[in-house]
Amino acid sequence: MASSRRLLPSIAVLAMAIVSANVEVAEPDTGSPPSSATSYVPEDFAQYSPRTAYDMVARIPGFSIQSDDDGQRGFGQANGNVLINGQRVSGKSNGAEAALGRIPASKVTRIDLADGTTLDIPGLSGQVVNVITDGEGGVSGTWRWKSRVRENLTPYFHEGAVTLSGGRGALSWSVEANSLPERGANAGWESITDGTGLLLERRKEDFTYIADKASVSGSLAWKPASGVVANLNGKVGISQWDQKETSRTFLVNRPEGRRLYLGGEDEWNAEFGGDYEFGLGPGRLKGIALIRREHSPTVSNFTAGTLDGTALDQSRFLQTVDEGEYIARGEYALSAGDGRDWQVSLENAFNFLDGEAELSLASNGAPLMVVPLPGANSRVEEVRWEANVTHGRALTPRLRLQVSLGAEYSELTQSGDNANARKFTRPKGFASLSWQADPTLKVTTRLEREVGQLDFFDFISSVNLSADNSDEGNAELVPRQAWTLSIQTEKDYKSWGAATVKVYYSDIEDIVDRVPIGNGDGPGNLDSAWEVGVTFDGTLKLGRLGVPGGELSSFAERYISEVTDPLTGETRPINDSQLYYFNLEFRQDIPGTDWAWGGLYENNGPYKYWRFNETGRESHPPGYSYMFIERKNLRGMTATLAVGNLLNQADSFRREIYDVNRLGPVARIEDRTRRFGPIAVFELKGTF
């Protein structure tokens, strides 16, 4: 049964191609922006000397790119906010954001910032950019190289990317190879006390994280005069990371000891997607397909003991996870005239996660022995169908309505440990109203019935040796649902800049939080919760304030939420929710020169969690900051030197562990503060 389900997307796409073989069509009109759009041309970004389309879009005032890969299974209706030549990119990890990085800035002719409801792509609302390229032949490329040096870590010199793009006639292509290393480290002291504050132990800790990632990605587009639009894209990558945490332990009235944690992963991943669009009757039919696979073996080892050789304890956790996603989607869209459009869509997706794990323990110097870990060896599969009908119309020249009605049907099965099978049918849809109050002010309100996406990792049990806790798998999880009302205001202040503010409220049912399971806890559904959020994205141009070429940009978000704790019955925020985040960036491109300089400060609010027998709080005072200086034409290259962590940010964590559970007294408190010192980065970018 599972094998036949995997074939559905391939069969659907093949059928669409056969149907379209001899259809005469008219080419879609994507060349003219909506009348309410703000259009940018390459000269608007000249002061930044951009090398790619991504560099240009990132400097649009009051706009932030939303990633295509938001964790949602399937495609659903459009949820990103970037189009390329009027088209969505049929990818997730290799979506529009990645595609922008493969387009040289020299190929961009115009960027339109528009209300998504005016772009004839149902599901879009709020700010959307449409990047228009020239489509001319020839081959061009970009490259970048970065090195990074930081305290207590070996520097790296192998971050970089090379892109090539070109075209001939109706065919265009792009390809990229990149290397993306990551390095992290911090060190400091941790104090462990009992519930009364009596010191039990001190630890001097040192943590390092080393990761190396590499990938090759590309895209191919075909747009003949017949009006057919076809796109293929793909990405293949590898990712290897290792963690190491060493501790010198000083227990009260006991010998000095050592703790060692080692963890690592060796992953490969691949994604291939495509779409094919053609005219059919009065409208256009589009078929979309995607295949994604990931193989992720991980290993964790923990050893602790005293220097005199006594009390030696060991543990090892091995886990191998294979994940896959297969999607086929069809969309039929037509314009009814007078600002009215319709779309009917049908999507089929098959997802799976196959996990195998083994836990071994040893105490007092004995050899490691495998111990049972119920719920850790299991396969989770979902076959999902989704259908939607969406209609948009202009109510007045300044007021546009978009309404979508749909439903989702899901068959969810689990085999191996915790075997189970269930079916769900959930209504979904939205109504969006966009008002162009004047040429510089736009207000969009949206009411949506959302159906959340389950995380398949929540279905299988796992162990965290570093934190000495575990997650019990839960085979009874159901998708969360929510009514969400949002209002977004976009204001263009012309030569002063632009700003976007969004406020939303979500009334949530069946929220996935943490619940008691057996003798521990894990992910589970709670009846209800609510969340309020505010986001701000703005840019202030400083030229009229006496700082020529200067600007201040900021992105900020603030969240408040509430749920009833399933153990204590008290109200608290949603588990692992972020309280706030903000950044503030200053940049000045000095007029008459090829120099720029600036800096950034960012901070995020505490993350708190609640488990069956512990609570924790993570924070990062006083925040992270860096300053940079940039030469935009160093023998035709852009050179940037940056120094980070100027405020000596701390990574702080406090954990309270309770006797039996959180209804009892606090038995142990762990409180640590680690720092990681300054960071220096040098980067070169160029084109050819």
N, C-alpha and C positions, 0 to 999 in steps of 0.2 A: 504493500500500500504506500509506504513512504517513498519508494523508488518512483512510482508513477506520479506522485505529487511533485517530485523534483523536476519532472519533465514538463510540467504544465507551462512554465514561462517560455521554454524553447519552442514548444508546439504553438503557443499563442503568437509569438513573434513571427514564426515561419508562416503561419496562416495569414497574418496581416500583410506580409511581403507578397504572398501569392495573389491576394485580393487586389493589391495595388499595381500589379505588373502592367496592365494596359489601360490605366485610368488617365485621361487627359485632365490636367489641373491648371489652375492659375497660381502664380507665385504670390505668397502672402506679402502684405505691405507692412514692413517693419522699419521703413526708413524715416518716417516722420514722427517726432515726439508728440505726446499729448499737449494740447494747448496750455495746460496748467503746469507742465514740467519746467524745471530749471535745467538748462543745458550748460555743460562745461566743455570747453575745447582745450586742446593741449596747452595753449598759451596760458590758461588759468593756473596751470601747475608748473610753469617754467621755473619759478623761483626755487622749487624743491629738487629740480633736476631728476625727475623720476626715471627709473630704468624699466619698470614693468607697469602693466595696467593696475596691478595690486597697489603699487606705490601711489598711483594717482587716486584711486578710490579711497585709500586710507586717509587722504588729506581733504576729503569733502567735508565742509563744515557741518557739524550736527548730525553726522551719519556714522554708524558702526556696522560692520559686516556681521551678519548672522550666519553661523556655520551651517552647511547642509547636513552635516553628520551630528544630529542632536540626540542620537540614541534611539530614535523612533524606528520601529520595524516597518518595513515597507516604505513607499514613497508618500502615499496620501496626497492631499492637495498641496499646492506650492506652499512651502514654509520658510524657504530662504528669502533673502532680499537682494539677490544679485542675478541679473540676466546678462547673457552675452549674445548680442545681435538679436535680441527679442526672444531668446530661447532659454528655458531651464536646462541645466546640465544634468544628464542622467547619471549622477554619481553621488556618493556619500563622502567617504574619505578622500575620494578624487572628484569632488564637486566643484562648484563655481569658484570658491576661494582658491583652490589649487589651480584651476584653469586660468584665473587672473594672473597668477605668478608666472605662467608660461607665455603670456602675451607681451611682447616688447612694447614699451610706451610709444615707439615710433609707429606702431600699427593702429593706434587708437585715434579715431577721427572726432569722436564726440562721446560724452557721457551724460545721459539724461537721468535726473533725479525726479521721480514722479510718484504720484499716489498709485499704489498697486492696483486699486480697483479700476483704474483707467487703462490698464494694459492688456485687457482681453485674455488674462490668464486667471481663471477663477481660483479663489483661495487666497490670492495676494491682497494684502491691505497694508496701510502704513507706507513708510518710505521704501522705495525700491530703486536701485540703479540699473540702468540698461547701458552696457558698454558696447559701443558701435565701433567695429574695426573696418579697415579699408578693403580687406579681401583681395589685395593685389598680390601678385606672385613674388618670387624671389625668396631667398633664405636669409634670416637674421636670427640673432640670438642674444642672450644675456648670460652673465655669470656673476657669481659672488663667492667670496672666500672670507672666512672669519676665524680668528684665533681667540682663545680665552684663557686667562691666567687668574687663579684665585689661591688664597691661602690654604695650605695643608693639602693641596691636590696637585697631581701632575697636570700641567697645562695641556690643552689640545690645540691642534693646528689643522684639523681635517673637517671642519664644517664648511659646507659650500654647496653650490648647485650650478648646473649648466643647463640652459634651455635653448632649444632650436625651434623655429617655426617657419612655415613657408606655405606656398600654395601655387596652384596653376589652374586657371580656368575655374571650374566649379568646385575644385578640390582644395582643401586647406588642411594643414596638420600642425601639430606641435608635440614636442617631446621634452622630458626633463629627467635628469639624473641628479639625485641629491644625497648628501650625507648630513645627518643631523645628530651629532653627539649631545649628550646631556651630562652635566656634572653637578653634584650636590654634596654638601658636607656641613656639619656643625659639631660643636664640641662644648661641653660644659658640665656642670654639677647637677646631680639629682639628690634630693633629700627624701627619705622615707620615714614616716612617723606612724604611730598608732592613732587611734581615734581621738585621744586626748592631747595629741601634739608631742608626745614623748618620742625623741629621736631613736630610730631603730637601726638605720643604715644610711651611709653616704656612698654615692657612686660618682666616679669621674668617667664621663662617657665621651666617646668619639664615634661619629657616624659618617659614612661615606656612601655615595650613590654614583655609579658609573654606568652610563647607557650609551650604546651606539646603534643608530638607526640609519638605514639606507633604503632607497626606493628608486624605481624607474617608473615613470608615468607618461601618458601621452593621450592625444585625442586626434580624431580624424573627422572632418566635416565635409559633406557633399551637398551642394545646393545648385542643381542644374536649372536651366531656364524653364523647365516644365513646372517648377514650383514645388517639387519634392524637396524635403529637408531631412537629411540623414546624418546621424552623429554616432561615433563609437569612441569610447574612452576606456582606459584601463590603468591599473596600478599594481605593481608587485613589490613587496617590501619585506625586509627582515628587521628584527628588533631584538637586541640582546642587552640585558641589564643585570647588574649585580649590586647588592646591598651588603654592607658590613657594619656591624656595631660592636665595639669593644668597650668593656667597662672594668675598671678597677673598683672593687667593692670593699667597703670598710664597715663591717658590722660591729655593733656595740658588744664588747666583751667576747668577740669571736675572732678567729684568724682572718687576715686579709684574703680576699678571693678575686676571681676573675669570671667574667661573663663574655660569651662570644656568640653573636648571631650572624649567620650567613644566609643570604637569599638570592635567588637568581631566576631568570627566565630566558628562554631561547625560542623566539616566536618567528613564524613566517605568516604573511597575510597576502591576499590577492583580491582584487575587485575588478570586474569587467561589466560595463554597462553600455547601453545604446538606445537610440530612439529612431523612429521612422515616421514621418508625417507627410500626408498627401491630401489633396482635395477629393472629397467624395460627396456627391450631391451638392446641396447648398452650403455645406460646411467642410471641416477638415478633420480627418481621423489621424490620431497619433498613437503609436504603440511604443511602449517603453519596457525595457527588460534590464535586469541587473542580477549578477551572481557575485556573491562575496563569501570567502572562506578564510578561516584563521585557525592556526594550530599553535597552542601555547602550553608547553611543558614548563612547570615551575618546581623549584626545590627550596626548602627551608631547613636549616639546621641550627640547633641551639645547644650550647654547652655551658654549664655553670659548676663551679666548685671552689674550694679553698686552696691556698698555696701549699698547704701541708698534705694535699692529695685526698682529703676526706670530702664527703658529701658531694661526690661527682654525679651530676644529673645530665642526661642527654635526651634530646627529642629530635625527630625528623618528620617532616611532612612533605610528601610528594603528590603532585597533582598535575594531570594532563587534561587539557580542555580543547575540544574541537568545536568550532562554531561555524554555522553556515546560514546563508540567506539567499533565497531565490525569489525573484519578483517578476511578475508580468502585469502590466497596466495598460488599459486602453482608454483613450479620451476622445470624445467626439464633440467638437465645438462649432458653433455657428453664430453669425451675427444677424439679428433680426432688424437692423436699421434703427435710426433714431436713438442711438446710444444704448441699445439693448443687445445682450448676448446670452447664450445658453451653453452649458457644458454638461454632458452625461459621462460619467467615468465608472469603470469597473476595474478592481484590482484584486489579484490573487497573490498571496505571499506564503512561502514555506520557510520556517525558521527552525533551527535545532541547536541544542547545546548537549554535547556528550562529555561527561566528566568522569574521570577515574582518579581515585586518591588512595593514599596509604599513610597511616600514622604509626610511628614507632616510638616507644618510650623506654628509658632505662634510668635506674636510680642506684645510688651508692656504688657506682663503678661497675654494675652489671652490664652485660651486652644488650644492645637494642633488641626489643621484641615488638612485633607488630601487634597492635591492639585494635579492637573493633571501632569503627567510626560510622555509625548508622547514618544513612542518607547521603553518603559522600560519593557513591558509585551509581550514577543514574544518567538517563538520557531524557531530555525534555524536547518535545516537538510541538509546533503550532502550525496549523493550516488556517489561514485567515482570508476571508473575503470582505471586500468593502465596496459599497456602491454609493454614489452621490449624484444629485442633480443640483446644479448651481445656475442661478440667474442673476444677471446684473443689468441695471438700467439707470439712466439719468433721469431723476425726478424733475430737476430744473437744471439750467446751465451750470449751477454751482453745487448741486446736491446730487450725490450718486448713491444708490442702494445696491447691495449685493446680498443674496440670500442663498444658503445651501442647506439641503436636507439629505440625510443619508443614514446608513446603518452599517454596522460591522458584525460579522458572524465569525466566531473563532472556535476551532476544535483544538483543545489542549490536552496532550497525553504525556505521561511520564512512565518510563519503564525502568527496570532495575530496582534500586532502593526506592521506597515510598511510591510504588506504582499507583497510578491514578489516571482517570480520564474524565474530562468535563467539556461542556459546550456552553458558549455564551453568545447572546445577541444583544447588542447595545446600540441605541439610537445616537446619532451625532449630527452636528450641523452648526451653522452660525448665521447671524445677521449683522451686516456691517453698513454703517452710514458714514459717508465721507462728505465733508462740507468745506468748500474752498471759500472761506469768508472774504478774503481779498487776495490780490496777487501774492502777498507775502505771508498769509496765515491760512493754515489748513488744520482742520479738526476731524479726527476719525474716531468713531466709537464702535465697539464690536461686542456683541453678546454671543458666547459660544458654549455649546455643550461638548465637552472634551471627554475622550476615552483614553486613559493612560496606557502606557506600554509596560508590561511586566519585565523585570530583569531576571533572565533565566538563572543567573548565579544565585538568586534568592531561593531556588528550589533545591539546591544541593548543599550539603553540610561542608564546612571548611574550618580550618584551624589557623589562628594567628600566633605563631610561637613567640614572636617578639613581644606581643602584648599579653601573652599567656591567657588568651580567651578564645572562644569559638563561636561560630554561627551555626545554628541548627537549620537544616533545610526544611522548607515548608511547601508541601505539595497541594495545599488548599488555598493558595493565593488567588485572588481575583483582581482584574484590572480596576484601578481607581477611576472614578468619574467626577466631573466637576462642572459647575456653571461658572463661567468667568466673564466678568464685565470689565472692559478696559476703555479708557479714553486717552487718545494720543494727540498732542498739539505740536505742530511744526511751525516755527517762525523763522523767516528769512529776514535778517537785519541788514541785508545788502553789504555795504562796505564795512559794517561792524561785525559781521559774522552770521551765525545761525545757531538755533537751539531746538532740541526736541525733548519733550517731557511726556512720559507715559505713566498713568496710574491705573492699577487694576485691583480687582477683588475677586477671589476664588472661593466658592462654597464647595467643599470637597466631600465626596462620599467614598467609603472603602479605601481610605488612604493607606498606603503601605508604610508602616512604621515598625517599631519593635514590640514584640509580644512574648510572653512566657510560652516556651515550648518544652515539654518534658521537664528535665531538671535544669534547663538553661533557658535561652531565648534565641530569637531570630526574627527575620522579617515576617510581618503578618498584617492583616487588615484591621483597621479601626473604623468605627461607624462613620465618624465625621470629623472635619477639621476646617479651618478657614485660614486664608493668607491674604495679606494686603502688601502690595509692592509699588515702589515708585522708582523710575529710572530717569536719568538726565544725561543728555549728550549735547555738548555745546562747544562752540569755538568763538572766541572774542578776538577780533583783529585789532591790533594795537597801533596801527599807523596813525590814526587820528588822535591818539593819546601821546604822540611824541616818540613812539618806538617804531621807526620805519622797518617794514619787513617782519615785525614781531607778531606773535599770536599766542593766546592761551587756550588750550583745549582741555576739556574735562569730561570724564564719564563717571557717573555715580549711580549707585542703587542702594535702596533701603527696603528691608523686608520685616514684616511683623506677622507672626502666625500663632495659632493656638490649637491644641489637641488635648484630649483627656487621656492622661497616663493610664494604661490598662492595669498597672500593678497598684498604684497608690490612689487612683481616682482623682488626682489633682490635675489642674490645667497647666500646660507647659508649651513651649514652642515645638514645632515639628522637629523630629530627630535630625541631627546633622545639618540643620538649616543655617544659612549664613545671615548674620544680622545686617551687615552693610559692607560695601566696597566703594572706594573712590580713588581716582587718580587725577592729577593736575600736571599738565605738561606745558612748559614754555619753550618756544622755538623762535629764533630770530635769524632770518636769512638777510645778511647785511647787504643793503643795496650797493650796486656798483662793484661788488666783489663776488668771488665764488666761495665765500666762507659762510658757515652757519654755526650756531652754537645754541645750547639750551640744556634743559634738564627735566626730570620727572620725579614726582613723589606719589606713592600709592600706599594705601593701607586697607586692611579688611578687618571686619569685626569678628568677634569670637565665634568659633564653631563649638556647639555643645551637643553632647549625645547622652542618652539614657539607655542603659542595658539592665538586665534582670538584677544584677548585683553590683553595678558600678555606674558612675557618671564621670564624664570627662569634659575638659574645656581647653581649647587650643587658641592661642593668640600670637600676634607678631608685632609687639611694640618695638620701637616707635614708628615702624613702617619702613618701607624700602625707598631709596632715592638714588638717582644717578645723574651725572652731568656728561655732556658730550661736546665735541668740537668736530666739525665736518668740513672737508675740502671737496667741493663738488666737481672740480675739474683738475685733477692731478694726473697730468699726461693722459687725459681723456677718461680717467676713472673717478669714482667717488670714494673718498677715504674717510672713515669715521673712527675716532678714538673716544671711548667712553670709560668712565670709572664709576663703579656701582657700590652700593651699600655704604653710602657716605654717613648714614646715621647709626651704623653698627646695629642693625636690626637683630632682635632676639627671637628665637623660636621657643615659645613657652607652652608648657603642657602641665595640667594638673588633673590627677585622677583620684577619685575616692572609691574605695572598694568596701563593700558592706559585708557584715556578718550574715550569711545566708542569702539575704536579698535586701532591696532598698527599703523594706519595711522595718528592718532591724538597725542596730547601731553601726556606725562607721568603724571598720576594723583596721583600715590601713589607708594612708594618704601618700601619694607619690607626686612630687612637685619638682619640675626640672626647668632649667633655662639654659639654652645653648645658643652660641653665636657662631658666625661663619666668616667674618672678616671682609676685607675689600675685594672687589672683582674688577679686573681690567679686560676690556674687549677692544680688538682692532679689526676693522672690516674694510674690504675693498669690493667695489661693484663696478661692472662695466658692461658694454655692449659690443657686438661685432656683427 
